[in-house]
Amino acid sequence: MSSCYQPSAELLHAFGFVRYAAPPRQARYSRPSACGQETIVLYDDDELTLLEAVEGRLLYSFQGRLASEAEFRVLLRQVNWPAEVGPGQ
């Protein structure tokens, strides 16, 4: 049993992320940012990647594993991504 945490589709949707097509063994979620696009990729091995495309450039913010939802929310704040439930959620 894995002790790693990955955010649920419901939580990502509540944060404004929308699921997009992805290669096998991955789930991709994106949302617009103030100056580009924020993307979270979840992998079957419990790893995740945060990517941000800004003005045509891809910035890699984080790749690794997390232990809890609290750590996930802290990570989002550290890369300056909103970590709150969107309007109407």
Phi and psi in degrees as GROMACS dihedral restraints (atoms count N, CA, C in turn):
[ dihedral_restraints ]
;  ai    aj    ak    al  type     phi  dphi    fc
    3     4     5     6     1   -80.5    20    10
    4     5     6     7     1   141.3    20    10
    6     7     8     9     1  -102.2    20    10
    7     8     9    10     1     8.3    20    10
    9    10    11    12     1   -85.8    20    10
   10    11    12    13     1   153.1    20    10
   12    13    14    15     1  -109.8    20    10
   13    14    15    16     1   139.0    20    10
   15    16    17    18     1  -129.7    20    10
   16    17    18    19     1   138.0    20    10
   18    19    20    21     1   -64.5    20    10
   19    20    21    22     1   145.5    20    10
   21    22    23    24     1   -76.1    20    10
   22    23    24    25     1   159.2    20    10
   24    25    26    27     1   -59.0    20    10
   25    26    27    28     1   -36.4    20    10
   27    28    29    30     1   -64.8    20    10
   28    29    30    31     1   -42.4    20    10
   30    31    32    33     1   -66.5    20    10
   31    32    33    34     1   -44.7    20    10
   33    34    35    36     1   -62.4    20    10
   34    35    36    37     1   -40.5    20    10
   36    37    38    39     1   -62.1    20    10
   37    38    39    40     1   -41.7    20    10
   39    40    41    42     1   -63.0    20    10
   40    41    42    43     1   -29.9    20    10
   42    43    44    45     1   -81.8    20    10
   43    44    45    46     1    -0.8    20    10
   45    46    47    48     1    97.4    20    10
   46    47    48    49     1     5.2    20    10
   48    49    50    51     1   -82.6    20    10
   49    50    51    52     1   144.3    20    10
   51    52    53    54     1  -117.7    20    10
   52    53    54    55     1   138.7    20    10
   54    55    56    57     1   -78.4    20    10
   55    56    57    58     1   138.8    20    10
   57    58    59    60     1  -123.6    20    10
   58    59    60    61     1   164.2    20    10
   60    61    62    63     1   -59.1    20    10
   61    62    63    64     1   146.4    20    10
   63    64    65    66     1  -149.2    20    10
   64    65    66    67     1   158.9    20    10
   66    67    68    69     1   -62.9    20    10
   67    68    69    70     1   164.7    20    10
   69    70    71    72     1   -54.2    20    10
   70    71    72    73     1   147.4    20    10
   72    73    74    75     1    68.9    20    10
   73    74    75    76     1    19.0    20    10
   75    76    77    78     1  -136.4    20    10
   76    77    78    79     1   152.8    20    10
   78    79    80    81     1  -129.5    20    10
   79    80    81    82     1   128.6    20    10
   81    82    83    84     1  -115.3    20    10
   82    83    84    85     1   134.7    20    10
   84    85    86    87     1  -131.8    20    10
   85    86    87    88     1   135.4    20    10
   87    88    89    90     1  -135.3    20    10
   88    89    90    91     1   159.0    20    10
   90    91    92    93     1  -151.2    20    10
   91    92    93    94     1   153.1    20    10
   93    94    95    96     1   -70.7    20    10
   94    95    96    97     1   148.7    20    10
   96    97    98    99     1  -115.7    20    10
   97    98    99   100     1  -179.2    20    10
   99   100   101   102     1   -61.0    20    10
  100   101   102   103     1   -29.7    20    10
  102   103   104   105     1  -135.7    20    10
  103   104   105   106     1    21.9    20    10
  105   106   107   108     1   174.5    20    10
  106   107   108   109     1  -136.3    20    10
  108   109   110   111     1  -137.6    20    10
  109   110   111   112     1   132.3    20    10
  111   112   113   114     1  -103.6    20    10
  112   113   114   115     1   133.5    20    10
  114   115   116   117     1  -132.7    20    10
  115   116   117   118     1   137.9    20    10
  117   118   119   120     1  -118.0    20    10
  118   119   120   121     1   128.9    20    10
  120   121   122   123     1  -113.8    20    10
  121   122   123   124     1   123.7    20    10
  123   124   125   126     1  -103.4    20    10
  124   125   126   127     1   133.2    20    10
  126   127   128   129     1  -109.7    20    10
  127   128   129   130     1   152.6    20    10
  129   130   131   132     1   -61.5    20    10
  130   131   132   133     1   -21.6    20    10
  132   133   134   135     1   -89.1    20    10
  133   134   135   136     1    17.2    20    10
  135   136   137   138     1    76.4    20    10
  136   137   138   139     1     5.4    20    10
  138   139   140   141     1   -85.3    20    10
  139   140   141   142     1   157.1    20    10
  141   142   143   144     1  -141.5    20    10
  142   143   144   145     1   156.6    20    10
  144   145   146   147     1  -128.6    20    10
  145   146   147   148     1   137.6    20    10
  147   148   149   150     1  -108.6    20    10
  148   149   150   151     1   128.6    20    10
  150   151   152   153     1  -128.2    20    10
  151   152   153   154     1   145.4    20    10
  153   154   155   156     1  -134.7    20    10
  154   155   156   157     1   123.2    20    10
  156   157   158   159     1   -96.9    20    10
  157   158   159   160     1   122.3    20    10
  159   160   161   162     1  -131.2    20    10
  160   161   162   163     1   122.9    20    10
  162   163   164   165     1    48.3    20    10
  163   164   165   166     1    45.4    20    10
  165   166   167   168     1    79.3    20    10
  166   167   168   169     1     2.2    20    10
  168   169   170   171     1  -111.2    20    10
  169   170   171   172     1   139.7    20    10
  171   172   173   174     1   -96.3    20    10
  172   173   174   175     1   120.3    20    10
  174   175   176   177     1  -107.3    20    10
  175   176   177   178     1   123.2    20    10
  177   178   179   180     1   -89.1    20    10
  178   179   180   181     1   117.2    20    10
  180   181   182   183     1   -94.0    20    10
  181   182   183   184     1   -35.7    20    10
  183   184   185   186     1  -164.4    20    10
  184   185   186   187     1   143.3    20    10
  186   187   188   189     1  -145.3    20    10
  187   188   189   190     1   127.8    20    10
  189   190   191   192     1   164.0    20    10
  190   191   192   193     1  -156.1    20    10
  192   193   194   195     1  -122.1    20    10
  193   194   195   196     1   153.0    20    10
  195   196   197   198     1  -122.3    20    10
  196   197   198   199     1   157.5    20    10
  198   199   200   201     1   -98.8    20    10
  199   200   201   202     1   -23.0    20    10
  201   202   203   204     1  -159.9    20    10
  202   203   204   205     1   167.4    20    10
  204   205   206   207     1   -63.4    20    10
  205   206   207   208     1   -36.7    20    10
  207   208   209   210     1   -60.9    20    10
  208   209   210   211     1   -42.8    20    10
  210   211   212   213     1   -65.1    20    10
  211   212   213   214     1   -37.6    20    10
  213   214   215   216     1   -60.9    20    10
  214   215   216   217     1   -46.4    20    10
  216   217   218   219     1   -63.7    20    10
  217   218   219   220     1   -39.2    20    10
  219   220   221   222     1   -64.0    20    10
  220   221   222   223     1   -42.9    20    10
  222   223   224   225     1   -59.0    20    10
  223   224   225   226     1   -45.6    20    10
  225   226   227   228     1   -58.9    20    10
  226   227   228   229     1   -42.8    20    10
  228   229   230   231     1   -65.1    20    10
  229   230   231   232     1   -37.2    20    10
  231   232   233   234     1   -64.7    20    10
  232   233   234   235     1   -33.0    20    10
  234   235   236   237     1   -94.9    20    10
  235   236   237   238     1    11.9    20    10
  237   238   239   240     1    64.8    20    10
  238   239   240   241     1    37.7    20    10
  240   241   242   243     1  -104.6    20    10
  241   242   243   244     1   135.7    20    10
  243   244   245   246     1   -56.1    20    10
  244   245   246   247     1   136.9    20    10
  246   247   248   249     1  -123.6    20    10
  247   248   249   250     1    39.3    20    10
  249   250   251   252     1  -120.4    20    10
  250   251   252   253     1   161.0    20    10
  252   253   254   255     1   -70.6    20    10
  253   254   255   256     1   134.8    20    10
  255   256   257   258     1   -69.0    20    10
  256   257   258   259     1   170.3    20    10
  258   259   260   261     1   -59.6    20    10
  259   260   261   262     1   141.0    20    10
  261   262   263   264     1    77.9    20    10
  262   263   264   265     1     7.4    20    10
